[in-house]
Amino acid sequence: MERLAAGMTVVVALQTGVSALGAFWTEAGDAGQLLPTAQVIRGTGRLDQIAGTLAGDDDVDLYRIRITDPDAFSITVSANLSTDNDAQLFLFDSAGYLVADDDDSGYQLLPQINAGVLSAHAAGIYHVAIDLYNTDPVGSPLSGWHSRPEPRQTGPYTMTFTGAAPVPEPATQTVWPILGALAIGYWRRRRKTC
């Protein structure tokens, strides 16, 4: 029983530790292109950066994030794409409706979304997409992408955020291990007093 309690404590500690590291996120595999396949940024605290790679002509990386301060919310992009570094940003609400986009407002054809653009919007769950120039969303809400990038290129990017945070873990994923550890501790204490 002591081994089980120690194991549960380690699981809870590891899960809490991973959540606390949510400020910097690296794309895991290839982020999806539509809301059901978007890569969900999980954790606690603020979200500072997402790093990923545009791996092909038709690659769109879509991430689910939480905007905590719509007035301060901003995204700047740095990239090292193989030709001219021309990328685009699209920001969708939780239902997939486009609320902001940008093509060339940043440094050297890179996109950025400036603070104040979301002032009329509420805090909550949003989706941010990055892709190559001339790859545009289809449908409202988002239902696909029309891809005709010019020029064709690949490479790494980093999006830097203000006013954003990871999406909290669903309650069942964080509460049950904690409750299990508390129950084991209760049973251990009760057994010692009997």
N, C-alpha and C positions, 0 to 999 in steps of 0.2 A: 504494500500500500504506500510506503514511503517513496518507493521508486516512481509510482504513478503520480504522486503529488509533486515530486521534484520535476518529472517530465511535464506536467501541466504548467508548472511555474515557468519552465523554460519556454514552452509554447507561448504563454501569455507575454513573457518578456520579449521574445523575438517579434511577435506580432506588433507589440507596442513600439519597439525600436524601429521596425520597418516603416510604420506609419509616421513616425517622427521625422523621417528622412524625405518627406514629400516635397521639399523646396526645389530640388533639381531632378528632372525626369529624363530618362533616355528611352527613346522609342524601343519597344520590345517587339522583335520581329518586324512586321510591316503593319502600321496602323491602317485600319479599314477606311473605306471611302463613304460609307453611309451611316446614319445614326445607329442602327443595330450593331454595326461592326466597328464603331469608333473606339479608339483606345481610351479607356477610362483612367484618368490620372487619380490615383487613390492616395489617401494619406491625411495628414492634419497639418496645421500651420499655413504658411503662405506658399504660393507657387511662384518661384523665381524664374525658372527656365525649363524649356523642353528642347532636347536635342534629338535630331533624327536625320534621315537620309531620304532624299527623293531618288528612288532607285531606277526609274524608267520614265519613258515619255508620258505614260498615262498614269503615273503614280500621283495620288492625292493622299495626304496624311491628315486624318480627321481625329481630333482629340476632344474628349468630354472633360470640361473644367467647371469650376465654380467661380463666378464673379462675385466678389465680396463688397467692392466699392465701385459702382458704375461711374461715378464722377472721376475717379483717379485711374480707372482701368486703361491700360495701354499695352501694346505689343510692339516691340522692335525686333527686327530680324537681321541676323548676320548669316552669311552663307558663303560657300566656296563651290558654286556650281561650275560644271565643266566648260561652259562657253561664256555667256555674258551675265550670269548671276541674276537673271530676270525671273522673279517669282511673284506669286499673288497670295493674299490672305483673304479669307472669308470667315465671318463670324455669324453663327446661326443661334437662334434661341433653342430652348429645350425641345420644341416641337419641329424644328428644322426650317423655320422661316428666317430668311436672311435679314440681319439687322445692321451689318457693317461689312465693308470690303475695301481693299486697297490694292493698288498695283505698284506704283512707283514713287510713293511719298518718302521712302527711306533713302538711305545711302546707296548710290550706284544701282538704280533700278530695283532695289529691294523694297518690299512693302512695309508699312507700319500703320498701326491704328493708334491715333493720338488720344491722350486724356481728354475727357469731355464729350467724346463722340457718343458715349452711352448714357449721358446724363438723364435722358428721358426714360431710361429702361430700369427695371428692378434688378436687384441682386438675385442670383440664382444660378441654375445650371445652364451652360451654353456649350456650343461646339465650335472649335476653331479648326479651320482647314488651311493647309499650305500646299501649294502646287506650283507648277511651272506656268509662265505667262501663256495666256490664250487657252487655258483649260478652265472652263466655267461651269458653275452649277446649273442643273436642269431641274425645273419644278419648284413650286412653292406650296408645301414644304419640299425640302430637298429629296429628289428621287433618283438622281444620277449625275453624271458629269459628261460634258461634251469636250473631248480632248483633241486639241490640235496645236500642241506646243510649238513655239518658234523661238529660238532654235531648240533642237532636241539636245537635252543635257541631263546630267545627273550630278549628285553631290550632297554633302552634309549641310545642315542648317542648324541654327539655334534661335529659338524664339525667347525673348526676355519679356517678362510680364510685370506689371504693377496692378494692384487691386484685384488679384486673383488668388485662388487657393485650390488644392486638390479636392476631389469629390469625397465626402466622408464615406467610410466603410458602411455597408448596410448593417443595421443593428444586430442582425443574427450572426454576422461574421465576427463581431467583436464582443458581443455580450455573452454568448454561450461559453467560450473558453474561460472567461472571467468567472461566470457563475459556476462552472465546473470546478475551477480551482478553489473558489470559496466553499463549495460543498465538500470537497475533499478535506480542506482545512478544518471545517466544522466536524466532519466524521473523525478525523484524527484526534482533535481536541476532546471530543466526546468519549472516544475509546480510552484515552489516557485517564479520564476522570472516573471511569467505571471500574 
